[in-house]
Amino acid sequence: MSDTDTFIDEVNEEVRRDNLFKMMKRYGWIPVVLILAIVGGAAYNEYTKAQTRGAAEMLGDNILAALAQNDAAARATTLAGLSAETPGGDAILQFLAATAQAEAGDTDKAIASLNAVALNGDVPEIYRQIASFKALTLQSATMPAAERRLQFEALARPGARLRLLAEEQLALIDISEGQVDAALTRLQAILQDAEIDRGLQQRVSQVIVALGAKPDVRSGI
């Protein structure tokens, strides 16, 4: 290789280094920013998780403290004063408050707490169904039977999670209206349902016996 070729190679290498240096000066901040963003994002994510975990633990401690109170009215007041960060957590608080309110004899507040869950579109449907069911059972002495029947029929639709429990309540409404045959037909159908559990089976069988009939219990339960 001639001295001229060597000189040209050296010049080209110098030019490449110079261009690289210029690019680093111009764009070198980009990887730094990316690194800072990644590190900062990870730190913020951990901070958020810690905050959420801390809030959940504090809420759990407050719930346990409220439930430890012997007086139902005091439990209800304490639980009603708590708040959760999520719709699901708030629904659980409302359920607990409604139970304490009902035990304290404040049925109207219990119904209001349950209806707040039943009408909240942000909570899972099963929560809303349970709230509606419990609210209806608390109104057995105050809500007209026809209105309760309509609402229990909505909960007893095919595929509904509380279908059999709603059917049981419909049978009780039949009995209260003197429709014993209709009640027995409904109760026997519950016993034959594949989704029945042992507790419901026992309750329904007892009602059938009380009505003077023989339970047609499904085998294999």
C-alpha positions in Angstrom: 0.0 0.0 0.0 1.4 3.4 -1.0 1.8 6.3 1.4 -1.0 8.1 -0.5 -3.4 5.2 0.2 -2.4 5.1 3.8 -2.9 8.9 4.1 -6.4 8.6 2.5 -7.4 5.8 4.9 -6.3 7.8 7.9 -8.2 10.9 6.6 -11.4 8.7 6.1 -11.1 7.3 9.6 -10.6 10.7 11.1 -13.7 11.9 9.2 -15.7 9.0 10.5 -14.6 9.7 14.0 -15.4 13.3 13.6 -18.9 12.5 12.2 -19.5 10.1 15.1 -18.5 12.7 17.6 -20.8 15.2 16.1 -23.7 12.7 16.1 -23.0 11.9 19.7 -23.1 15.6 20.6 -26.3 16.1 18.6 -28.2 12.9 19.6 -26.4 11.6 22.6 -29.1 12.9 24.9 -31.7 10.5 23.5 -30.5 7.3 25.1 -29.9 9.2 28.3 -33.6 10.4 28.3 -34.7 6.9 27.4 -32.8 5.4 30.4 -34.2 8.1 32.7 -37.7 7.4 31.5 -37.4 3.7 32.0 -35.9 4.1 35.5 -38.4 6.8 36.4 -41.4 4.7 35.1 -40.3 1.7 37.1 -39.9 3.8 40.2 -43.3 5.4 39.7 -44.9 2.0 39.1 -43.4 0.6 42.3 -44.5 3.7 44.2 -48.0 3.4 42.9 -48.1 -0.3 43.8 -46.9 0.5 47.3 -49.5 3.3 47.7 -52.3 1.0 46.5 -51.1 -1.8 48.8 -50.9 0.6 51.7 -54.4 1.9 51.1 -55.8 -1.6 50.9 -54.1 -2.7 54.1 -55.4 0.4 55.9 -58.9 -0.2 54.6 -58.7 -3.8 55.8 -57.6 -2.8 59.2 -60.4 -0.3 59.5 -63.0 -2.9 58.4 -61.7 -5.3 61.0 -61.8 -2.7 63.7 -65.4 -1.8 62.7 -66.5 -5.4 62.7 -64.9 -5.9 66.1 -67.4 -3.5 67.7 -70.2 -5.4 69.6 -72.9 -2.8 69.0 -74.5 -3.2 65.6 -75.4 0.5 65.3 -71.8 1.5 66.0 -70.6 -1.0 63.4 -73.0 0.4 60.9 -71.9 4.0 61.6 -68.2 3.1 61.3 -68.6 1.1 58.2 -70.7 3.8 56.5 -67.9 6.3 57.2 -65.3 4.3 55.3 -64.5 4.6 51.7 -62.7 2.4 49.1 -60.5 3.2 46.1 -62.4 0.9 43.7 -66.1 0.3 42.9 -65.7 -3.3 44.0 -64.2 -2.3 47.3 -67.0 0.2 47.9 -69.6 -2.4 47.1 -68.2 -4.7 49.8 -68.3 -1.9 52.3 -71.9 -1.3 51.4 -72.7 -4.9 51.9 -71.1 -4.9 55.3 -72.8 -1.7 56.3 -76.2 -3.0 55.2 -75.7 -6.1 57.3 -74.9 -4.1 60.4 -77.7 -1.6 59.6 -80.2 -4.5 59.3 -79.0 -6.0 62.6 -79.4 -2.6 64.3 -83.0 -2.5 63.1 -82.4 0.3 60.6 -83.9 -1.5 57.6 -84.4 1.6 55.5 -80.7 2.5 55.6 -79.8 -1.2 54.9 -82.0 -1.1 51.8 -80.5 2.2 50.7 -77.0 0.8 51.1 -77.9 -2.3 49.0 -79.7 -0.3 46.3 -76.6 1.9 46.0 -74.7 -1.3 44.9 -77.6 -2.6 42.8 -77.7 0.6 40.7 -73.9 1.0 40.4 -73.0 0.1 36.8 -69.3 0.1 37.6 -69.5 -3.0 39.8 -69.7 -6.6 38.5 -73.2 -7.8 37.7 -73.2 -10.5 40.3 -72.7 -7.8 43.0 -75.7 -5.9 41.7 -77.8 -9.1 41.6 -76.9 -10.0 45.2 -77.6 -6.5 46.3 -81.0 -6.5 44.6 -81.8 -9.9 46.1 -80.9 -8.9 49.6 -82.8 -5.6 49.3 -86.0 -7.4 48.2 -85.8 -9.9 51.1 -85.6 -7.0 53.5 -88.8 -5.6 52.0 -91.0 -8.7 52.3 -93.3 -6.9 54.8 -93.4 -3.5 53.1 -93.3 -4.0 49.3 -96.4 -5.4 47.6 -96.1 -9.0 46.6 -96.8 -8.3 43.0 -93.9 -5.9 42.8 -91.6 -8.3 44.6 -92.7 -11.1 42.3 -91.7 -9.1 39.2 -88.3 -8.3 40.6 -87.6 -11.9 41.7 -88.7 -13.1 38.3 -86.0 -10.9 36.7 -83.4 -12.5 39.0 -84.8 -16.0 38.2 -84.2 -15.7 34.4 -82.3 -18.6 32.8 -78.6 -18.4 33.3 -78.8 -15.9 36.3 -76.5 -16.8 39.2 -79.2 -16.3 41.8 -81.8 -18.1 39.8 -82.7 -20.9 42.3 -82.7 -18.6 45.3 -85.1 -16.3 43.4 -87.3 -19.3 42.6 -87.4 -20.1 46.3 -88.6 -16.6 47.1 -91.2 -16.8 44.4 -92.5 -20.0 45.9 -92.8 -18.3 49.3 -94.8 -15.5 47.6 -97.0 -18.2 46.1 -97.6 -19.6 49.6 -98.4 -16.2 51.0 -101.0 -15.7 48.3 -102.5 -19.1 49.0 -101.3 -20.7 45.7 -100.0 -23.9 47.4 -100.1 -26.0 44.2 -98.0 -23.4 42.3 -95.6 -23.2 45.2 -95.2 -27.0 45.3 -94.6 -27.2 41.5 -91.9 -24.5 41.8 -90.3 -26.1 44.8 -90.2 -29.6 43.3 -88.6 -28.1 40.2 -85.9 -26.5 42.3 -85.2 -30.0 43.8 -84.7 -31.4 40.4 -82.4 -28.7 39.2 -78.8 -29.8 38.6 -77.4 -26.6 40.2 -79.1 -27.0 43.6 -76.8 -27.2 46.6 -77.3 -29.1 49.8 -78.4 -26.1 51.9 -81.1 -25.1 49.4 -82.2 -28.7 49.0 -82.8 -29.0 52.8 -84.7 -25.7 53.0 -86.9 -26.5 50.1 -87.6 -30.1 51.3 -88.6 -28.7 54.7 -91.1 -26.3 53.1 -92.5 -29.1 50.9 -93.0 -31.3 54.0 -94.6 -28.4 55.8 -97.1 -28.1 52.9 -98.0 -31.8 53.3 -96.2 -33.2 50.3 -93.3 -35.4 49.8 -90.0 -34.0 48.4 -89.0 -35.4 45.1 -85.3 -35.2 45.7 -82.9 -35.5 42.8 -80.5 -38.4 43.2 -76.8 -37.8 43.4 -76.8 -34.7 45.5 
